[in-house]
Structures are given as C-alpha cells and as structure tokens.
Amino acid sequence: MRYRTVGSGALRVGAIGLGCMPMSWGYTASERNGRESLRAVHAALDEGATLLDTADVYGPFTNELLLGRVLCERRGDVFVATKVGLLVGEHHMVANGRPGHVRRACDASLRRLRTDVIDLYQLHRPDPEVPVEETWGAMAELVAAGKVRALGVCAPDPAPVGRRGGGSGTRPYAGTLEVLRRVQQVFPVSTVQAEFSLWSPAAGETLLPWCEARGVGLLASMPLGSGFLTGTLTPGSGFEPDDPRAHHPRFTAEMMAANQVLPAGLRRVAGRHPGATAAGVALAWLLTRGRHVIPIPGTKKERWARENCRAAALELSREDLAELAELPAARQSWN
C-alpha cells in the first residue's frame, strides 16, 4: 500500500482507507454480520490500509463499538477517524453543534473506540442554531487537551447546478466552502470529506482545488457510487426497503439504465490490466486526481475490502485516463 501525507499535522495514511458505515448503518440491516465486518476490517489493515472512517451516529454508536474491538488489538495499525454533530431524531437526523455536546460526544467516542486519542475528529454537519466557529472551537480544545490529533469537515451532497433547459442553480459545495473559510480562521482543517467519484465528480472540481492550495486531504466517500460503479448493479437490481438506494432517484431503473455507460467504460479499462476490476479502476482513477485524494470505499465484506485496497497498486496508463475522461457525465434525476 502506498501512503499519503496530508494536513498541517503531516497525517500519514494508506492511500486507500475503509469506510465502516455499511457494517452497521445505511444499508440492508439483514445483511449485517459483526464477525464478517470484523474480518473485513482486519483484511483491510492486513492489506496496508490504515484509515478507518466511522461516526458516533452510525448505529447509532454500534459502529464505534465494533471498531473498538479492533483498536484494542491493533491500535498501532489504525488511523481512526470518527465524527460528531449529528443525532438520530424521531423522524430525521438532527444537528447538534453545541460545545457541551461536542465535549461529551468525544469522551463517549473514546470509550466506545477503546482508545485515549482520536486521530481525526470530523464535524459531520454544522448546526444551523450554533455559530460554526463555536463548534469548531470546542473541537480545537479537544486537540489542545490531547484527546484528538486533527480536525476535519464533512460536506453534504452538493446542490444541483444549472439544470438542462434553464435555471441559475447554485455552485456545488458553496456552503461547504464558506464553512471551511470560517473554521480555518479558528483552527487548521486537516481533511475534507465529500462524495467523489466518476459518478459524482463535483467535489474534484470545487473542493479539491481548495484542499490542494492548503495541503488538506480530500477523503473521497462513496468512491464506488454506492456500488453502482462496481458494475454489479443492473437496472433490474432490487433493494430491500430499508436500503436507502431503494428510495434514491439515482437508483431508479431509468437512471441506472441511462448511466450504464460508466461501469461499462470502467470494465473496458480493467480488461487491459490482469486481475483488475471496474471497482479497482474507479479507485485508481481517484488516486490520479491528486496526491491529497484518499478514497474511503465502504464495505462489510472481506473480499471487497481486500480488492479495494489492492487498487492502490493499479497504475492507469495515459490511454486509460484518456478513455475515462471521454466517458459522458452521469445523468441525474433532474436532467
């Protein structure tokens, strides 16, 4: 595994990390298996991954408890990243950026993770009722107290821009850039986490230049398009009712059919590299976007964890990159 160094604190992590959310949150509950998830985490670490990305809200709490079982055995192998700022409400997620909550949440995460320090503490979402400077200031105090090593910001999905046929739209991630401007004046940002893939390239166009100019890492979440770019999902793929993809407009049969050109292109490129897969090419492509990009594909399967990590060794040629650059932009439900 190659390594990348980002942030003012010179954070050194494996070029590909592991998103742990699917192990206990966000996808089909019936497919969750603690033992299988633990095998996936250990497999990723064995392959050289170091960054494990979680959050207190995943479960809630159970994702951190799961990783705590790994950290108590292999703390030296892990760069643990968790998040604060979201709570599970009665009907929807609720932001809480009050300084008191941040301090209590950090202590609780440390207990669940079975560690005395969090390597990267990320603001999951700003609280509209609390000035973000106050939330970030409380997080910075945790660094001073030795409970946290570095701070990061998570970006929500970008707002759609200029729809075909008219409309002024909004610049993608404009709100996130404003948050970054404000918190950077309080304490250095080490990472920004946002969805980034061939399917969703907006973060590379908007957030990556900001990161590159400041040596900040861009953690590319959902780098495989929630499974779509692996080529294993077809327009006829069904999802369980508790799987968010069952209700997402990008996963309707119409949209999936319209965007099959993307996994098809990835498969063509993979065919030129022995043992490569569409998923591997999608991850390798992200690594070519810049030395600050760190994909964090999520999985709960040992097989996929190993395959994803091995994509760090895949070298794409100029021909490969040119072919991928010619792929049409993904159609969105608002096109």
Stockholm file with secondary structure:
# STOCKHOLM 1.0

chainA/1-335         MRYRTVGSGALRVGAIGLGCMPMSWGYTASERNGRESLRAVHAALDEGATLLDTADVYGPFTNELLLGRVLCERRGDVFVATKVGLLVGEHHMVANGRPGHVRRACDASLRRLRTDVIDLYQLHRPDPEVPVEETWGAMAELVAAGKVRALGVCAPDPAPVGRRGGGSGTRPYAGTLEVLRRVQQVFPVSTVQAEFSLWSPAAGETLLPWCEARGVGLLASMPLGSGFLTGTLTPGSGFEPDDPRAHHPRFTAEMMAANQVLPAGLRRVAGRHPGATAAGVALAWLLTRGRHVIPIPGTKKERWARENCRAAALELSREDLAELAELPAARQSWN
#=GR chainA/1-335 SS CCEEEETTTTEEEESSCEECGGGTSSSCGGGCCHHHHHHHHHHHHHTTCCEEECCTTTTTTHHHHHHHHHHHHHGGGCEEEEEESEEECSSSEEECCCHHHHHHHHHHHHHHHTCSCEEEEEECSCCTTSCHHHHHHHHHHHHHTTSEEEEEEECCCCCCBSCTTCCCBCCTTHHHHHHHHHHHTTSCCCEEEEECSSSCCHHHHHHHHHHHHHTCEEEEESTTGGGGGGTCCCTTCCCCTTSGGGGCGGGSHHHHHHTTHHHHHHHHHHTTSTTCCHHHHHHHHHHTTCTTEEECCBCSCHHHHHHHHHGGGCCCCHHHHHHHHTSCCCCCTTC
#=GC SS_cons         CCEEEETTTTEEEESSCEECGGGTSSSCGGGCCHHHHHHHHHHHHHTTCCEEECCTTTTTTHHHHHHHHHHHHHGGGCEEEEEESEEECSSSEEECCCHHHHHHHHHHHHHHHTCSCEEEEEECSCCTTSCHHHHHHHHHHHHHTTSEEEEEEECCCCCCBSCTTCCCBCCTTHHHHHHHHHHHTTSCCCEEEEECSSSCCHHHHHHHHHHHHHTCEEEEESTTGGGGGGTCCCTTCCCCTTSGGGGCGGGSHHHHHHTTHHHHHHHHHHTTSTTCCHHHHHHHHHHTTCTTEEECCBCSCHHHHHHHHHGGGCCCCHHHHHHHHTSCCCCCTTC
//
